[in-house]
Amino acid sequence: MDKLNILVTGGAGFIASHLVDALVERGHNVRILDSLVEQVHGGKVPEFLNAKAEFIHADVCDADAVSKALDGIEVVYHQAAEVGVGQSMYEIVKYVKTNDLGTAVLLEEMVKRPKQFKKLVVASSMSIYGEGAYRCEPCNENVNPFLRPSEQLEAHEWEFSCETCGSQLKTIGTSETKPLFPTSVYAVSKQDQEQYCLAVGRAYKIPTVAFRYFNVYGPRQALSNPYTGICAIFSSRLMNDQAPTIFEDGEQTRDFVNVKDIVRANLLAIDTDGGDYNSFNIGTGRATSVREIAELLASGLGKDIQSEIVGKYREGDIRHCVADISKARKMLGYEPSVTLEDGLAELLAWLATQEAEDKVEGATAELTSRALVK
Ligand code: UD1
């Protein structure tokens, strides 16, 4: 691939900063547009920001700044977003502004000069599915349930049962064709970002690819941001000698994908045209329980701290979701390369060099006061 001029929005963030490094490594000219959100960066330029990338400190909603940032650019990776699911349920304007309006601003600036762009790649999320896909073996039927009703959760019945025969449903890989049931403002805004980009891309013939990231982990996760995923939340608790709080019974599962594999997928989007105008799951296909993650992190950090399984639940939480990655395999040649064991070992090595301010209790209190944790 020739040397390209690439813009990465949100390039100072956890995932996008790794992407910037990989692009620079490949010899591309990389420009970052990032507003350095206070909750994530504490208003500072992160020390890991790649010095070989040009940095523009601006908000993605600032049309003038975005227009300047697009000058000479051939490929846009749109990774800028507010990312806290729970927080999106009360800071609604902030999430809609950054994620929806920010994408609108970017696209409106792009369509003023559509011929300039060879590719647009947008970061979407597994959260747009809501619950994952399930199967009832006795009925020989696949099922796509909506959220568990509150009466069921109040009774601490965490798993789904078949509405026909009553047996427990089995989790199966969630494919891109599963109906979308986004259940948080964040998730709705991610669906919007994905669909805006694909719609505009199709209309203006800007080849566009959307990646639905599963639960991403790795070095540079914002440890002091209590609204990010559990690898960061649990690590931050343990590093401060506090027990991780586990909702439900800890047996809920997710597909934890290493940030390196997310970067690989993003590179494939510019290496091949095979994925143009499509959305892809980027995960591993392996399900891991929340309890297992807490145990692996505690033992890796050498902390003899038992997690607290509190039996509470978070409003809008899903029970299981694991990626079916066959579409990305087939059309992009994507293959996850980092096992959870290796990935967590690398995360732990990085954690050893970090300090984490534990703000989890405050965040949980905030969610509880709004009846978003019960
Ligand atoms: C959500 C989003 C995902 C996003 C991620 C990080 C959905 C379906 N997915 O993932 O797109 O990338 O947030 O922002 O909305 N848990 C605990 N204790 C805690 C915190 C969480 O037990 O202190 C549990 C939750 O109840 C949940 C599981 O851990 O069952 C995973 O939570 P989390 O890491 O926040 O990710 P998701 O909700 O899967």
Residues whose N, C-alpha, C, O or C-beta is under 5 A from the ligand:
A	BS01	UD1	V83 G84 V85 S125 M126 S127 G130 F214 Y227 T228 G229 I230 I233 T245 I246 F247 Q252 R254 V290 R314 D317 I318
